[in-house]
């Protein structure tokens, strides 16, 4: 049961990342399909900064 739940969470994270990087960008006028890659490649933001911001949001929305 716990392993299945863990795998479901991991799979959902994969979906979230796909949405963040591709599917939600396809028609986004503010943050387009290639904008995140451009920003990382040109050091506008780092992967570590993106991950840290996700972490902050998770922590601030986590309800024990």
TARATA-V818756 format. One record per backbone hydrogen bond with DSSP energy under -0.5 kcal/mol. CO is the residue of the C=O (numbers start at 1). NH is the residue of the N-H. Records with the same first field share a line. If there is no record, write none. Layout:
CO: NH ; NH
//
This chain:
1: 5
2: 6
3: 7
4: 8
5: 9
6: 10
7: 11
8: 12
9: 13
10: 14
11: 15
12: 16
13: 17
14: 18
15: 19
16: 20
17: 21
18: 22 ; 23
19: 24
22: 25 ; 26
25: 28
27: 29
32: 35 ; 36
34: 38
35: 39
36: 40
37: 41
38: 42
39: 44 ; 45
40: 43
46: 50
47: 51
48: 52
49: 53
50: 54
51: 55
52: 56
53: 57
54: 58
55: 59
56: 60
57: 61
58: 62
62: 64
//
